């Protein structure tokens, strides 16, 4: 992709609006250092020096869109608790909308606490409830989605398997988006694959793709076999399988073979939230008029930026330009 074409696409980001629907997560980080091993057990003792919070899950997808200049509406559920209040406060601080976020008094806000020492994650503690939402909340979620879809260029669904994305929700959202002619991109969860039929694009990682296709991905031929099996069952316009340090594989059009996009990450400190960045930038670029291959290459470059940062992160337009220029 030429620099001029990239700048043309980036320039259009500010005219796009996307609806992000999915599991909202508060990512909490405890930053410190390790100087000794505990006498009580063979584990490191981390001296906590500071703490921070960042939007996670669907909230991180929305934040990635904002960081690149796109406009976004965010739809999800939090608890009526301290975690929900902190997440709402952090979203507002970043200029992200919170008015469509629903509150479930009986459900804790999903909280992931990561302890980081010397740029390495020592342990992660998850606090969550993954049961399905109440019928009242599901109805409210669907009503909000139907109302918002007409005013956006596309819908991004971030499924972390926390109970929000169900067959009922997906069916209603997909039908509403199709009626309005809007694209639907999904960052999927392996156990929910069968309910994604009819979406525009899917962005699974290698493990998720292999699990759903029941084809262990070990080489190019097994990758093709898994990709073709998923395409045959779900019929998306595009399937973008992220392969970690091996980059990405994009299946689109009539060719059975994917376009292989090598990673551009020069350093990898933390892969937390990299999948959020991929779907955010893929959707943003498509809404800005990029072809799927162009959008995938831009998303790949953005992912290379965020994995070089510790913690859930975003990518700026300037960082994206430098990354794609190889600087």
C-alpha positions as CSV (number, residue, x, y, z in Angstrom):
1,X,0.0,0.0,0.0
2,X,1.4,3.4,-0.9
3,X,1.7,6.1,1.6
4,X,-0.7,8.3,-0.3
5,X,-3.4,5.5,-0.3
6,X,-2.9,5.0,3.5
7,X,-3.2,8.7,4.2
8,X,-6.4,8.8,2.0
9,X,-7.9,6.1,4.1
10,X,-6.8,7.6,7.4
11,X,-8.2,10.9,6.4
12,X,-11.7,9.3,6.1
13,X,-11.6,7.8,9.6
14,X,-13.0,11.0,11.1
15,X,-16.1,10.7,8.9
16,X,-16.9,7.1,10.1
17,X,-19.2,6.0,12.9
18,X,-19.3,2.5,14.2
19,X,-21.5,0.7,16.8
20,X,-19.5,-1.6,19.2
21,X,-21.6,-4.2,21.0
22,X,-20.1,-6.6,23.4
23,X,-18.7,-7.6,26.8
24,X,-17.4,-4.6,28.7
25,X,-14.4,-5.2,30.9
26,X,-12.4,-3.1,33.3
27,X,-8.7,-3.9,33.0
28,X,-6.8,-3.1,36.2
29,X,-3.0,-3.1,36.4
30,X,-0.8,-3.3,39.5
31,X,2.7,-2.2,38.5
32,X,5.7,-3.1,40.6
33,X,9.0,-4.9,40.8
34,X,10.4,-8.2,42.0
35,X,13.4,-8.6,44.2
36,X,12.9,-11.9,46.0
37,X,10.9,-15.1,46.1
38,X,8.4,-15.6,48.9
39,X,9.5,-17.8,51.8
40,X,5.9,-19.1,52.0
41,X,5.8,-20.6,48.4
42,X,7.9,-20.6,45.3
43,X,6.3,-17.4,43.9
44,X,7.7,-13.9,43.3
45,X,7.0,-11.1,45.8
46,X,5.9,-8.1,43.9
47,X,6.4,-4.7,45.4
48,X,3.4,-2.7,44.2
49,X,4.4,0.8,43.1
50,X,1.3,2.1,41.3
51,X,-2.1,1.0,39.9
52,X,-4.0,2.0,36.8
53,X,-7.2,1.1,34.9
54,X,-8.0,0.9,31.2
55,X,-11.1,0.0,29.2
56,X,-11.1,-3.7,28.2
57,X,-13.1,-5.9,25.9
58,X,-15.7,-4.1,23.8
59,X,-14.7,-0.9,25.6
60,X,-11.1,-1.3,24.3
61,X,-12.5,-1.8,20.8
62,X,-14.3,1.5,21.1
63,X,-11.1,3.2,22.5
64,X,-9.1,2.0,19.6
65,X,-11.6,3.5,17.2
66,X,-11.5,6.8,19.1
67,X,-7.7,6.9,19.2
68,X,-7.6,6.7,15.3
69,X,-10.2,9.5,14.9
70,X,-13.3,7.5,14.3
71,X,-16.6,8.1,16.0
72,X,-18.2,5.4,18.0
73,X,-21.3,4.3,19.9
74,X,-20.8,1.7,22.7
75,X,-23.4,-0.8,23.9
76,X,-22.9,-3.2,26.7
77,X,-23.7,-4.0,30.4
78,X,-21.9,-3.3,33.6
79,X,-22.7,-3.9,37.3
80,X,-23.9,-1.4,39.8
81,X,-20.6,-1.5,41.6
82,X,-17.3,0.2,42.1
83,X,-15.8,-1.5,38.9
84,X,-18.7,-0.2,36.8
85,X,-18.3,3.3,38.2
86,X,-14.5,3.2,37.5
87,X,-15.0,2.0,34.0
88,X,-17.7,4.6,33.3
89,X,-15.4,7.3,34.6
90,X,-12.5,6.1,32.5
91,X,-14.6,6.0,29.4
92,X,-15.8,9.6,30.0
93,X,-12.2,10.7,30.6
94,X,-11.2,9.4,27.2
95,X,-14.2,11.1,25.5
96,X,-16.1,7.8,24.9
97,X,-19.9,7.7,25.1
98,X,-21.5,5.9,28.1
99,X,-25.2,6.8,27.7
100,X,-26.1,3.5,26.0
101,X,-24.4,1.3,28.7
102,X,-26.9,-0.8,30.6
103,X,-26.6,-1.5,34.3
104,X,-27.4,-4.9,35.9
105,X,-27.6,-4.5,39.7
106,X,-27.2,-8.3,40.2
107,X,-24.2,-8.7,38.0
108,X,-20.6,-7.6,38.9
109,X,-18.6,-5.6,36.3
110,X,-16.1,-8.0,34.7
111,X,-12.7,-7.1,36.2
112,X,-9.3,-8.4,35.1
113,X,-6.5,-7.6,37.4
114,X,-3.0,-8.0,36.0
115,X,0.2,-7.8,38.1
116,X,3.0,-6.5,36.0
117,X,6.7,-6.5,37.1
118,X,9.6,-5.5,35.0
119,X,7.4,-5.3,31.9
120,X,6.2,-8.9,32.4
121,X,2.8,-10.1,33.5
122,X,3.2,-12.1,36.7
123,X,-0.4,-13.2,37.3
124,X,-3.9,-12.3,36.2
125,X,-7.0,-12.4,38.5
126,X,-10.4,-12.5,36.8
127,X,-13.7,-11.5,38.6
128,X,-16.8,-12.1,36.6
129,X,-20.2,-13.6,36.1
130,X,-20.8,-15.3,32.8
131,X,-24.5,-16.2,33.1
132,X,-26.8,-14.9,30.4
133,X,-28.5,-11.5,30.9
134,X,-32.0,-11.2,32.2
135,X,-34.8,-11.1,29.5
136,X,-35.4,-7.5,30.4
137,X,-31.8,-6.5,29.8
138,X,-31.7,-8.5,26.6
139,X,-34.8,-6.7,25.3
140,X,-33.2,-3.3,26.3
141,X,-30.0,-4.3,24.5
142,X,-31.8,-5.3,21.3
143,X,-34.0,-2.2,21.3
144,X,-30.9,0.1,21.7
145,X,-29.1,-1.7,18.9
146,X,-32.0,-1.4,16.5
147,X,-32.3,2.3,17.3
148,X,-28.6,3.0,16.8
149,X,-27.8,0.9,13.7
150,X,-29.4,3.3,11.3
151,X,-26.9,6.0,12.3
152,X,-23.7,4.1,11.9
153,X,-21.5,2.7,9.1
154,X,-21.1,-0.7,10.6
155,X,-21.5,-2.9,13.7
156,X,-18.6,-4.5,15.6
157,X,-19.4,-7.3,18.0
158,X,-16.8,-8.2,20.6
159,X,-17.6,-11.6,22.1
160,X,-15.6,-12.4,25.2
161,X,-18.1,-15.1,26.3
162,X,-19.3,-13.2,29.4
163,X,-23.0,-13.8,28.7
164,X,-24.0,-10.8,26.6
165,X,-23.6,-12.2,23.1
166,X,-26.2,-14.9,22.6
167,X,-28.1,-16.4,19.6
168,X,-31.1,-14.1,20.4
169,X,-29.0,-10.9,20.5
170,X,-27.0,-11.9,17.4
171,X,-30.1,-12.8,15.4
172,X,-31.7,-9.5,16.1
173,X,-28.6,-7.4,15.5
174,X,-27.7,-9.2,12.2
175,X,-31.3,-8.8,10.9
176,X,-31.4,-5.1,11.8
177,X,-27.9,-4.5,10.2
178,X,-28.9,-6.3,7.1
179,X,-32.1,-4.3,6.7
180,X,-30.0,-1.1,6.8
181,X,-27.2,-2.5,4.6
182,X,-24.6,-2.2,7.3
183,X,-21.5,-4.4,7.7
184,X,-21.2,-6.7,10.7
185,X,-17.8,-7.7,12.0
186,X,-17.3,-10.2,14.9
187,X,-14.4,-11.0,17.1
188,X,-15.7,-14.5,18.0
189,X,-15.6,-16.9,20.9
190,X,-15.0,-20.5,19.9
191,X,-18.1,-21.9,21.7
192,X,-20.4,-19.4,19.9
193,X,-19.1,-19.9,16.3
194,X,-22.3,-21.6,15.1
195,X,-24.4,-18.5,15.8
196,X,-22.3,-16.1,13.6
197,X,-23.7,-17.3,10.3
198,X,-24.4,-14.4,8.0
199,X,-22.0,-11.8,9.4
200,X,-19.7,-9.8,7.0
201,X,-16.4,-10.8,8.6
202,X,-14.9,-12.8,11.4
203,X,-11.6,-12.2,13.2
204,X,-10.7,-15.4,15.2
205,X,-7.3,-16.2,16.4
206,X,-5.6,-19.5,15.4
207,X,-6.8,-21.4,18.4
208,X,-10.4,-20.3,18.0
209,X,-10.4,-21.1,14.3
210,X,-8.8,-24.5,14.8
211,X,-11.2,-25.4,17.6
212,X,-14.3,-24.6,15.6
213,X,-13.1,-26.2,12.4
214,X,-11.8,-29.2,14.3
215,X,-8.6,-28.9,12.2
216,X,-5.3,-28.4,14.1
217,X,-3.5,-25.6,12.4
218,X,0.1,-26.6,12.0
219,X,1.1,-25.5,8.5
220,X,-0.2,-23.7,5.5
221,X,-2.3,-26.6,4.2
222,X,-4.1,-27.1,7.6
223,X,-4.7,-23.4,7.8
224,X,-6.4,-23.5,4.4
225,X,-8.4,-26.5,5.4
226,X,-9.6,-24.8,8.6
227,X,-10.3,-21.5,6.8
228,X,-12.3,-23.2,4.1
229,X,-14.3,-25.2,6.6
230,X,-15.3,-22.1,8.5
231,X,-16.2,-20.2,5.3
232,X,-18.4,-23.1,4.1
233,X,-20.3,-23.3,7.4
234,X,-20.7,-19.6,8.1
235,X,-20.3,-17.9,4.7
236,X,-18.7,-14.6,5.8
237,X,-17.5,-12.2,3.1
238,X,-14.1,-12.3,4.8
239,X,-12.4,-14.4,7.4
240,X,-9.3,-13.0,9.0
241,X,-7.4,-15.5,11.2
242,X,-4.8,-13.9,13.4
243,X,-1.7,-16.1,13.8
244,X,0.3,-14.4,16.5
245,X,4.0,-14.0,15.6
246,X,3.2,-15.5,12.1
247,X,0.9,-12.5,11.2
248,X,-2.5,-13.0,9.7
249,X,-4.3,-15.0,7.0
250,X,-7.1,-13.3,5.1
251,X,-9.7,-15.4,3.3
252,X,-11.9,-13.4,1.0
253,X,-13.3,-13.5,-2.5
254,X,-13.5,-16.8,-4.5
255,X,-9.9,-17.9,-3.9
256,X,-9.6,-20.9,-1.6
257,X,-6.2,-19.8,-0.5
258,X,-5.6,-16.9,1.9
259,X,-3.6,-13.8,1.6
260,X,-0.8,-14.2,4.1
261,X,0.2,-11.0,5.9
262,X,3.4,-11.3,7.9
263,X,3.6,-9.6,11.3
264,X,5.2,-6.2,11.5
265,X,5.7,-6.2,15.2
266,X,9.3,-5.5,16.1
267,X,8.9,-6.0,19.8
268,X,6.3,-7.9,21.7
269,X,5.8,-6.9,25.4
270,X,2.1,-7.7,25.9
271,X,-0.6,-9.2,23.6
272,X,-3.4,-8.1,25.9
273,X,-6.2,-6.6,23.8
274,X,-4.4,-7.1,20.4
275,X,-7.6,-8.8,19.0
276,X,-9.6,-5.7,20.1
277,X,-7.3,-3.6,18.0
278,X,-7.6,-5.8,15.0
279,X,-11.4,-5.8,14.8
280,X,-11.5,-2.0,15.6
281,X,-9.1,-1.1,12.8
282,X,-10.4,-3.6,10.3
283,X,-13.9,-2.1,10.8
284,X,-12.7,1.4,10.7
285,X,-10.7,1.0,7.5
286,X,-13.6,-0.8,5.8
287,X,-16.0,1.9,6.8
288,X,-13.5,4.4,5.3
289,X,-13.5,2.7,2.0
290,X,-10.6,0.3,2.2
291,X,-10.7,-3.1,0.5
292,X,-10.5,-6.1,2.8
293,X,-6.9,-6.7,2.0
294,X,-6.0,-3.1,2.6
295,X,-8.0,-3.1,5.8
296,X,-6.3,-6.3,7.0
297,X,-2.8,-4.8,6.4
298,X,-3.7,-1.7,8.3
299,X,-5.1,-3.7,11.2
300,X,-2.0,-5.9,11.2
301,X,0.2,-2.8,11.5
302,X,-1.9,-1.4,14.3
303,X,-1.7,-4.7,16.2
304,X,2.1,-4.5,15.8
305,X,2.1,-1.1,17.5
306,X,-0.1,-2.2,20.5
307,X,1.8,-5.4,21.3
308,X,4.9,-3.4,21.8
309,X,3.2,-1.6,24.7
310,X,2.6,-3.1,28.1
311,X,-1.1,-3.3,29.1
312,X,-4.2,-2.8,27.0
313,X,-3.3,-0.2,24.5
314,X,-4.3,1.8,21.4
315,X,-2.6,3.1,18.3
316,X,-2.4,6.7,17.1
317,X,-2.6,7.7,13.4
318,X,1.1,8.8,13.6
319,X,2.2,5.5,15.1
320,X,0.3,3.7,12.4
321,X,1.9,5.7,9.6
322,X,5.4,5.0,11.0
323,X,4.7,1.3,11.5
324,X,3.5,0.9,7.9
325,X,6.5,2.8,6.6
326,X,8.8,0.5,8.5
327,X,10.2,3.2,10.7
